[in-house]
Each structure stands twice: as structure tokens, then as C-alpha cells.
Amino acid sequence: METTRQNKISRLIQKELSDIFQKQTSAMRGVLVSVSACRISPDLSICRAYLSIFPGERAEEILQNISNSQKQVRYELGLRVGKQLRIIPELKFFRDDSLDYVEHIDELLKK
């Protein structure tokens, strides 16, 4: 169970990461990256960000690029939320495949 503080920080990080990714992917035509959820550890040191990436066939490549630029993303996040957080959490990125799962269930139900 997450505390109120964890929830507030998760929402703040989710909002700022979404904005960062929107600006980074604006140059790439046909690519959309959104942050569907953030989960932060109880000691506020690790944040797990779940990314929904469109198009799905390039998702692994884009996720790998984001993971490789993790330090840069954390630095930019620190510039944005540095006044609100004392310690900027370490970021870990995961692919949110819930939309793919829903699509798969729909296909199974149509048969």
C-alpha cells in the first residue's frame, strides 16, 4: 500500500516525465511515448515508470534508447522538480503492454 506522499510524488514524476518525453519525441514523426504509471519505492529512491509506446513494433528499440539516456532524463527531471524533492529518484523504465493485452483479448473474444 502506497502512502499519500508516494502517490503525490508518483503523480508529479509521471506528469514531468510525460512532458519530457513529449518534447523529446516531437522531432520523431509517428512516435508517441506516454507515461501510463509511475510507482515509487517507500524510501523514495527508485521510481519505476511504465511507458506506453506507439507504434508497437518499434517499442523495444525506443525503450532501449530511453533506458540508455536514463541519466540525461533524470538530470532534466531534477531541473524540473528539484525545488520539490530533496533526492531525485533513480529511474527504471518498463514497457506497459496492457493495451496489447486488451487487444489480444478482444481478438480472442471475436473468434
N, C-alpha and C positions, 0 to 999 in steps of 0.2 A: 504494500500500500504506500502510495506516494504522499508526501506531506504537501501542505499548501505552498510552501516555499519551493519545493521541487517542481510543482505544477506551474507556478509563475515563471520560474527560470526556464523551464522547458518551452513554454509558450513564447517567451522573449527570444530565446535562441532560435526557435522554429521560424519566427517572423523575420529575424535578421538574416538567417541562412537563406530563406526563400528570396529575399531581396538581393543578396549577394549572388546567388545562382542565376537569378533573372538577368542581372546586369552582365554576368559572365557569358551566358548563352545567347544574349541578344545578337551577337555577331555571327553565331552559327545558325544558319537558316534551317528550319524544320526540326529543331531540337527543343524540347521542353523538359525542364527539370523542376520538380516541385518537392517540397519537404512535407511529407504526409504526417510524420510524427517525430517527436524527439522524446527520448527517455533519459533522465539524468540520474546518476548514482546518488545514494543517500549522502555521501560526503561531498557532492557537487564537483567531483574532479573528472568524471568521464561522462560524455554525452553521446548517446547512440542516436544517430539521425537516420531515419528511413526515407529514402528518396524514391519518388515515382518518376520514371524516365520514359519519355516518348521520343522517338519510336523505340519499340521494344527490342528490335533486332540489333540496335546499337547500344543497348543498355549496359552490357558488360564493359564495352570499350569506354563509354562515358564515365561509368562508375570507377573504373581503373584510373582514368585521368583525374577525377576528383580526389581519389584516395592519394594519388601521387602529389597533388598540390594541397594536401591537408594542412601543412604548416602555413602556407600563404592564406588559406581560408581562415584558419584560427587567428592569424595576425589581424586580418581585416575585421573579423568578429570582435577581437579585442579592442580595436579602434572604435567600434560602434557601441559596445556595451561596457567598456572599461570603467565608466563612471558608476555603473550599477552593480557590477560584480567585482569582487576583490581578486578572485582567481578565475581565469578563463579556462573552462574545462577542455580536456583532451577530446578531440572529435573522432568518432568512428562512424563510417558511412556504410549503410546496408541498403540493398535494393528492396523496395516494397513491391512485392509481387501479388498483392491482394487483388488488383484489377485483373491480372492474368488468371488468377484462380476463379474469380467470378465469371469471367468469360468462358473458362473451361467448364464450369458447372452449367452455364447456360447451354453450351453445345451438347453436353450430356443429356440435359432435360429435353432438348428438341428432338432427340433420336427416338 
